Amino acid sequence: MSKPDNITKTIVYKPQGFQPSTHESKFVIEGTLGQGGMGTIYDAFDRNVRRKVAIKSINSEIAQNVVSRKYFTKEAQITGQLEHPNIIPVYEMGVNPQDRLYYVMKRVQGITLADVLDGIKDGQRRMIRQYPLPVLLSIYQKVLDAIAYAHARGVVHLDLKPENIMVGEFGEVLVLDWGIARLRKRSPNVDQTRFVTLDDSVNLGEDFENEQVIGTPAFMAPEQASGKSKTIGTRTDIYALGAILYNILTLRPPAAGRTTTVVLKKIVTGRVIDPLSYNEPNNKQQENIIHLRHLPDEKVPEALSKVCMKAMNERLDGRYQAVRDLQEDLYAYFSGYATTAEDAGLSRRLSLYISRNKYLIITVILLVIINIIILLIAVIK
């Protein structure tokens, strides 16, 4: 990888009492990991503690823009306070000699969930073998844990999507990119001592944030896509979590179109195709058939489809009201019970009961048959 020209030896940090004899910089930049509109992420080595790190530095063209600096600082402060096993850790923040803000975070060896799903979609055997549905749902559960924690700390992510979920080679799952996250509205019923706080100098103001429609169209909730800022909250993230589950199940985003306007219109009007429709091989709505080789029998499980669609309900009161509610339905699915999303009738519940207890039922039936045989033998004698 090519090395950036003006940051390699400019991030200087010398703790009190630490005087390296040969190093003028704490960090050595070794390459570039990625770049976005706000910042560039560099692959680096921390000489003090001898570990690989990732450094996000604000892009030079916006480095002096007041709003951009506030967004960048806000992202670092929010992420740094969300200390959870499934949220990217931030180690420190500073300003380099070129007056460019930066912050240092954990360097994760792995790929994004989007890469995983694209690999399965492309028919890569290793991906299909390594990431069947149970493994993908295990990754998804860790994402839910992270977002439930963030919500409890008063933070809403607002840009949840497979590209912002890193899957490490040793089972790590990390939610990334908290750049457009917002603090929840303070409620008297919530313990605010746990809430994340921001410096007054980086507070963008509620009015300013309410004017912004930022995020990824295919994974936006209707209220976010339509700019109804006053209704944006934790349930907005729950919609995005449902959209991620939709992507896991179908290998497609919930809404697609030739233009962003088309995608947003589908989201706002609730025109999302039920995942179960992709179980029909002759579905006219499929432009290209995608084989769901990561699913049991290559079909979307009905219960998970219902869970997904409940999370993505266009009405706020129709969705899961908290991440924990969504998690409980997934636990029910894993344990062989009916989910609340299914509105299961007696026959469905009976079927699940038999499935959960099939070995016990088989044993009882065998015992009954054996007792009948013994009784018949005794009668014959």
C-alpha angles and dihedrals in degrees: 000000000000117000119236110249104223108035104047095095102016105083098090124179122166115175116213109280094014111115112167111204097211106018121081091181134045092216133052114202110219103175147319122285100183147326136221139171093275104037151350122242116217131199106233146169123227107218095194098061096016100235137128114253139174119235122200113201125186112250115261095235092061099028093110097039107114096214093046092050090050092051091048094048091045091053091051094047094047095045092044092056095048097085103180132133090243099047121080109259119234115211103186147334133219150140122261125218090268088061091247117144117233140170131198124226142170116294108227122197106214147071135274124261086245089060090050094051092045090052092052090046090052090053097248104170095209092054093046091049095044098043112040117160097274091055092046091050090050088055089046092052090056089052089052090051090053095049093044087055093047091051090050088053090052099256130128115197101204096186104066113154138132091266089063095053116086119202113200126211092247099048099278116149117191131179110220141188110045090173098126097031117136134205115249121248108266113253123194088224093061127081098246094186087081094052123115113249132208134206111260089236092066097043105121093192129244094259092055094047092047090060093057123091101193131156142071111308099216092054099038123116115236093252091052094046093049095046095244090151097171091065096047111115145110092323088060088064090046089059089052090049088054089050090053090051088049089054091049092051101041103023086231134097115252091248131025135175145148092263138030089244091058092049093048091048091054090050095047094047094045095241096153118144114238109250089230089068088071089065088072110087093204096049105148091208092068112093091185124016111238116199111227095212093158092064129080107270085354090279133119109249108243094225092055091046089056092048090050094050093046091054088050097047108144090226117074093221091050094060130077104284094217137017089246090062090055090047092051090055090051090049088051090052092049091048095049098253129128116266123230088240092064098057084213121206128216095274092052092048091047091050091051091047091054091047092051094047102032095125092049091047092048090050092050092048091050091049091050091049091048091050091049091051091049090049092050092050090050091050092048092052 
